[in-house]
Amino acid sequence: MTRSARRWIRLAGLTTALAFLAALILVFITEIEATKAGLGFLLWEAFQLLDTKQVFAGVVTFGLLGVASTWLLQWLERVGCPWIQRSN
């Protein structure tokens, strides 16, 4: 595979990752603003009620969900695109 082709494949992967990240952020924002149930709503309600423990629990949960989704996407990339050379 040529260097130019690898560059375009990486660019396509980056574009997909950024689109997924933007979609995930918009889902969280929508959940916080528009629903009466869910993790985003619980975090926002705890913030408004000054429940510090609940706020930290929500932030840590969001962080763990972010790490888990990153690991899942990396695994899917390894399985789905075995030709991509990684610099680990």
C-alpha positions as protocol buffer text, in pm:
chain_id: "A"
residue {
  index: 1
  type: MET
  ca { x: 0 y: 0 z: 0 }
}
residue {
  index: 2
  type: THR
  ca { x: 136 y: 339 z: -89 }
}
residue {
  index: 3
  type: ARG
  ca { x: 204 y: 613 z: 160 }
}
residue {
  index: 4
  type: SER
  ca { x: -65 y: 831 z: 5 }
}
residue {
  index: 5
  type: ALA
  ca { x: -328 y: 558 z: 41 }
}
residue {
  index: 6
  type: ARG
  ca { x: -237 y: 503 z: 406 }
}
residue {
  index: 7
  type: ARG
  ca { x: -272 y: 877 z: 468 }
}
residue {
  index: 8
  type: TRP
  ca { x: -625 y: 880 z: 322 }
}
residue {
  index: 9
  type: ILE
  ca { x: -726 y: 572 z: 523 }
}
residue {
  index: 10
  type: ARG
  ca { x: -604 y: 738 z: 843 }
}
residue {
  index: 11
  type: LEU
  ca { x: -788 y: 1057 z: 749 }
}
residue {
  index: 12
  type: ALA
  ca { x: -1108 y: 857 z: 694 }
}
residue {
  index: 13
  type: GLY
  ca { x: -1063 y: 690 z: 1033 }
}
residue {
  index: 14
  type: LEU
  ca { x: -1004 y: 1025 z: 1201 }
}
residue {
  index: 15
  type: THR
  ca { x: -1313 y: 1172 z: 1036 }
}
residue {
  index: 16
  type: THR
  ca { x: -1522 y: 878 z: 1154 }
}
residue {
  index: 17
  type: ALA
  ca { x: -1385 y: 905 z: 1508 }
}
residue {
  index: 18
  type: LEU
  ca { x: -1457 y: 1279 z: 1523 }
}
residue {
  index: 19
  type: ALA
  ca { x: -1810 y: 1226 z: 1391 }
}
residue {
  index: 20
  type: PHE
  ca { x: -1871 y: 959 z: 1655 }
}
residue {
  index: 21
  type: LEU
  ca { x: -1734 y: 1186 z: 1927 }
}
residue {
  index: 22
  type: ALA
  ca { x: -1955 y: 1475 z: 1816 }
}
residue {
  index: 23
  type: ALA
  ca { x: -2260 y: 1247 z: 1806 }
}
residue {
  index: 24
  type: LEU
  ca { x: -2183 y: 1114 z: 2155 }
}
residue {
  index: 25
  type: ILE
  ca { x: -2145 y: 1465 z: 2295 }
}
residue {
  index: 26
  type: LEU
  ca { x: -2473 y: 1574 z: 2135 }
}
residue {
  index: 27
  type: VAL
  ca { x: -2652 y: 1271 z: 2281 }
}
residue {
  index: 28
  type: PHE
  ca { x: -2529 y: 1360 z: 2630 }
}
residue {
  index: 29
  type: ILE
  ca { x: -2626 y: 1725 z: 2590 }
}
residue {
  index: 30
  type: THR
  ca { x: -2969 y: 1631 z: 2458 }
}
residue {
  index: 31
  type: GLU
  ca { x: -3023 y: 1389 z: 2743 }
}
residue {
  index: 32
  type: ILE
  ca { x: -2926 y: 1651 z: 2999 }
}
residue {
  index: 33
  type: GLU
  ca { x: -3157 y: 1913 z: 2850 }
}
residue {
  index: 34
  type: ALA
  ca { x: -3459 y: 1721 z: 2726 }
}
residue {
  index: 35
  type: THR
  ca { x: -3525 y: 1419 z: 2947 }
}
residue {
  index: 36
  type: LYS
  ca { x: -3640 y: 1343 z: 3296 }
}
residue {
  index: 37
  type: ALA
  ca { x: -3439 y: 1021 z: 3334 }
}
residue {
  index: 38
  type: GLY
  ca { x: -3090 y: 902 z: 3257 }
}
residue {
  index: 39
  type: LEU
  ca { x: -2735 y: 972 z: 3362 }
}
residue {
  index: 40
  type: GLY
  ca { x: -2723 y: 1321 z: 3215 }
}
residue {
  index: 41
  type: PHE
  ca { x: -3042 y: 1422 z: 3392 }
}
residue {
  index: 42
  type: LEU
  ca { x: -2915 y: 1282 z: 3723 }
}
residue {
  index: 43
  type: LEU
  ca { x: -2589 y: 1473 z: 3682 }
}
residue {
  index: 44
  type: TRP
  ca { x: -2768 y: 1799 z: 3601 }
}
residue {
  index: 45
  type: GLU
  ca { x: -3016 y: 1760 z: 3887 }
}
residue {
  index: 46
  type: ALA
  ca { x: -2734 y: 1685 z: 4133 }
}
residue {
  index: 47
  type: PHE
  ca { x: -2549 y: 1993 z: 4008 }
}
residue {
  index: 48
  type: GLN
  ca { x: -2856 y: 2212 z: 4063 }
}
residue {
  index: 49
  type: LEU
  ca { x: -2915 y: 2067 z: 4411 }
}
residue {
  index: 50
  type: LEU
  ca { x: -2544 y: 2105 z: 4502 }
}
residue {
  index: 51
  type: ASP
  ca { x: -2511 y: 1731 z: 4570 }
}
residue {
  index: 52
  type: THR
  ca { x: -2134 y: 1708 z: 4530 }
}
residue {
  index: 53
  type: LYS
  ca { x: -2105 y: 1332 z: 4575 }
}
residue {
  index: 54
  type: GLN
  ca { x: -2366 y: 1267 z: 4308 }
}
residue {
  index: 55
  type: VAL
  ca { x: -2198 y: 1513 z: 4069 }
}
residue {
  index: 56
  type: PHE
  ca { x: -1860 y: 1343 z: 4110 }
}
residue {
  index: 57
  type: ALA
  ca { x: -2021 y: 1001 z: 4066 }
}
residue {
  index: 58
  type: GLY
  ca { x: -2185 y: 1119 z: 3743 }
}
residue {
  index: 59
  type: VAL
  ca { x: -1865 y: 1271 z: 3608 }
}
residue {
  index: 60
  type: VAL
  ca { x: -1666 y: 956 z: 3688 }
}
residue {
  index: 61
  type: THR
  ca { x: -1936 y: 744 z: 3522 }
}
residue {
  index: 62
  type: PHE
  ca { x: -1926 y: 962 z: 3210 }
}
residue {
  index: 63
  type: GLY
  ca { x: -1547 y: 928 z: 3207 }
}
residue {
  index: 64
  type: LEU
  ca { x: -1563 y: 549 z: 3238 }
}
residue {
  index: 65
  type: LEU
  ca { x: -1818 y: 535 z: 2957 }
}
residue {
  index: 66
  type: GLY
  ca { x: -1584 y: 746 z: 2743 }
}
residue {
  index: 67
  type: VAL
  ca { x: -1287 y: 519 z: 2812 }
}
residue {
  index: 68
  type: ALA
  ca { x: -1495 y: 206 z: 2745 }
}
residue {
  index: 69
  type: SER
  ca { x: -1626 y: 344 z: 2416 }
}
residue {
  index: 70
  type: THR
  ca { x: -1272 y: 440 z: 2310 }
}
residue {
  index: 71
  type: TRP
  ca { x: -1146 y: 89 z: 2385 }
}
residue {
  index: 72
  type: LEU
  ca { x: -1439 y: -59 z: 2196 }
}
residue {
  index: 73
  type: LEU
  ca { x: -1375 y: 157 z: 1890 }
}
residue {
  index: 74
  type: GLN
  ca { x: -1003 y: 75 z: 1898 }
}
residue {
  index: 75
  type: TRP
  ca { x: -1082 y: -296 z: 1916 }
}
residue {
  index: 76
  type: LEU
  ca { x: -1330 y: -266 z: 1628 }
}
residue {
  index: 77
  type: GLU
  ca { x: -1066 y: -84 z: 1425 }
}
residue {
  index: 78
  type: ARG
  ca { x: -810 y: -358 z: 1493 }
}
residue {
  index: 79
  type: VAL
  ca { x: -1057 y: -629 z: 1394 }
}
residue {
  index: 80
  type: GLY
  ca { x: -1213 y: -447 z: 1101 }
}
residue {
  index: 81
  type: CYS
  ca { x: -899 y: -288 z: 954 }
}
residue {
  index: 82
  type: PRO
  ca { x: -610 y: -533 z: 1010 }
}
residue {
  index: 83
  type: TRP
  ca { x: -404 y: -374 z: 731 }
}
residue {
  index: 84
  type: ILE
  ca { x: -351 y: -48 z: 922 }
}
residue {
  index: 85
  type: GLN
  ca { x: -4 y: -27 z: 1076 }
}
residue {
  index: 86
  type: ARG
  ca { x: -6 y: 107 z: 1430 }
}
residue {
  index: 87
  type: SER
  ca { x: 282 y: 280 z: 1602 }
}
residue {
  index: 88
  type: ASN
  ca { x: 244 y: 123 z: 1948 }
}
